[in-house]
């Protein structure tokens, strides 16, 4: 009798743990991964380099790029992720992707980007369902955006299968432009609960 009760009790708590885990991942209002990535300390936070399907990796740097007007990262004293175009050719791509995400609630992705130079290419934010090759573009910018960090806001919702949220990743795609005189960088990537608004 004691062994039977122990087995039933263990099974009960396993089911409770599974239910709470499901609720935390798919229903709860929590931010689904590191909510703020400033790339300081040469860290990519919750992001990883795409291993296949691109041509090279994003790099983490700090300091000025005087030829293209960059004096430092967005806050002035840390690091940023950037596209190093040295030795690269037109249309080559570097992809930085998030860990797997899923949530029933909408989220707002904000980040700062820097795009300058006569040959600068393009930057895009895309959503990719886990297990699928197809990707959906959520935001993009192309060409010289001036000498300054610009804030972007992107609404993100999980794709659904019926009423069940599907896993997805957020990708930052940077594409080399017509030459090597161009800089694409991102900094202070923040992922928060709720939709974006005009004051976010």
Secondary structure, DSSP 8 states (H G I E B T S, - for coil): -HHHHHHHHHHHHHHHHHHHHHHHHHTS-S-SS-SEE--GGG--TTEEE--SSSSB--EEEES-BGGGTB-SSTTSSSEEEEE--TT--TT-EEEEEE--B--SS-EEEEEEEEEESTT--EEEEEEEETT---EEEEEEEES---SS-EEEEEEE---EETTEE--EEEEEEEE--SSSS-EEEEEEEEEEES---TT-
